[in-house]
């Protein structure tokens, strides 16, 4: 295991390497936004919410972002402060991100599905100084949760998009009304941390992933994304990919249409109306989009490609898109290393359907055994990655010790191999996570919540395949003597716990024992085997 000093030295050496190779632009996001507004002033972004659209040019977004930066500065926010944003994909979200970068602060996007317990943990660990929320969005009253955050010592301000009230709450409307016309952006080092994003992994608590100006600008500016035409994005602004897409128009002039949530019929309408060329998402996006297009006769002929990430992507799904006239492809990445492989619509079907893509420029992959030794070509092993957009470590540096190997190689926790043509194939996961609709769910976190139920003696959870969401959560539970437990009991327990509802088990299996190794570790592969046998039975 590396020392923290060795990890830092490896990181510094890599930063010098990426700069020398020209992969790092060596500028701040604020500088890139200024250059983008000058270079692409008339590129437009269209934001849809509740079926209504608002259109803004890059010039509009930049000017409003600067004004808002001045208002944030007047609130006492500045360089190095963490500003958390739990917002949908709205115009307000876009200018808030820009404003945060102009004042030299650190943006902390939070996925909208996170409940108050997860948000409180993130705010505390990150030492966030401000939180931005909608007053209410869809079925959630975010403003009502503010009382739960009152005892977080670092949290000084809550900014509300909509009507808000409270001792620390200020509305975005009031901020913009008193914002000054001019603001001079704060200078920042390109290798400064500017993004902190929490992701679920094998641990029960979310992990804070740190990115710099350089790593983000490298990822957003990849040649892979250049010149591909109007993009439809419905990915959440609190998710890494959705966050990246909301920034690309302003920095790289990529025209985009944004939906604040996925609604397949409306997405099909927008593709037809705007003649969208590119889109993507998890399998559920593709399956539901094709279904409504076939049912209602929407014209999707303008689409030229559809990128897919997440879990349980199948060749039949890629063929489904191909049959509709727009090539789809599997791609691989994570919050830590966002674009390991890239989408090539011109690649043969076999490569797009049966592999996870070819390495994008600048990235390298090693396949290693349990002792971190490289395996022979074509054999399976753990996937290690390295590249200029790789994150620079977790907010808890102790987590880095298990995550990095000498030379700065990142342990993805995924199992795979490289074929003879250089395409990466993911075959399994070493990490104990469930990927439901593209969102990572820590199995341990679900198990920890289950263990708090008074009827549960022991619990283990695993992924169960689902044709729409890719995977869902299945719980295996040993009840306490004399106690009974139903799935309805579990659902009610998770509702009371305050975690995101997507983490709630959707299948419950009552067992008398759990399969274990000699050391006592639960054999998750045996649970998956048991589940497969149960679901394939005629009366399942």
PyMOL commands that set and color helices and strands:
alter all, ss='L'
color gray80, all
select helices_A, chain A and resi 4-20+29-39+58-74+91-102+116-126+143-149+172-177+213-220+223-225+240-252+264-274+283-296+315-324+349-354+397-403+443-451+487-497+501-503+524-536
alter helices_A, ss='H'
color red, helices_A
select strands_A, chain A and resi 44-49+52-57+82-86+106-109+130-134+157-161+169-171+193-199+207-212+231-233+256-259+278-281+305-308+327-330+341-342+358-359+364-368+381-386+404-405+409-418+424-429+433-436+439-442+456-466+470-479+507-510
alter strands_A, ss='S'
color yellow, strands_A
deselect
rebuild
show_as cartoon
